[in-house]
Amino acid sequence: MISCDFNNTCPFLNKKVIDLPLTTTKLVENYCTGEFSLCTIYKVAQTHGIDKVPRYVSPDDTYELSHRVIELARLDKLGW
């Protein structure tokens, strides 16, 4: 099965999944190894780079919300 190009560096996959395994299993199935092109983290990483994805963005957040989150995080240097 095809998987996302960012699986090794994705903050969601490598941090949140470890902390919340039961609640994130379906998200991982849907976005990390399934329709990853629909993943908000993937979209933000493609546009701005994986290092610009705030740690609190989830795969199922809306893309517009992610744009807003990125702008807020730029204002808050501690957000990165």
C-alpha positions, 0 to 999 in steps of 0.5 A: 500500500502506498504511504505518505511521503512525510510518514518519517517526519510527520509530527502527528504520526510520530508524536500524537499517535504514540500518546493516543493510540486508540483514538488515532488508529483510524486517522492513521489508516485513512490518511497516512496509508490511505488517502494521504492527499486529503490529510491537512498535515500533508497539504500544509507540508507540501505547501510550506514544508513539514517543519512548518506544520504546528504540532497541534494540527491533525490530519482531519483539520480543514485546510483553511483552519491550517492556514490560520493556525500557521499564521497564528504560530508565526506570530507566536514563536513558542508555537513551533 
